[in-house]
Amino acid sequence: MSILLESLCKIATVLEHTAEMLGSKDSVDDQFMEMIDDLVVMSEKDSELAEGLKWIDLQSQRNGLTFYEMAMIILRKHMVERRAKEWLREKISQ
């Protein structure tokens, strides 16, 4: 399970520059799909990334979503959790 979480974090790190896009878009667009496709290509040389993408694919099938929609949901959740942790750290340090 920890390998899976690390893989998802790796995916989120690669796409971190899309954080604002993920927060403001309601649907998957071509630019997002291209970035995910690039990750799939990168996963050919990175087994942990490949495992994470396989897990996303399995979850998308279980939830009746496209692979891209599931990837966006997971990344949005990651960004929300990261922002919440940052907010909490700021509150504690004050």
LINSULHU-V12423 format. One record per helix or strand of 2 or more residues. SS is the DSSP state (H for helix, E for strand). FROM is the first residue (numbers start at 1). TO is the last residue. If there is no record, write none. Layout:
ss->SS from->FROM to->TO
ss->SS from->FROM to->TO
This chain:
ss->H from->2 to->14
ss->H from->16 to->24
ss->H from->30 to->45
ss->H from->47 to->63
ss->H from->67 to->93
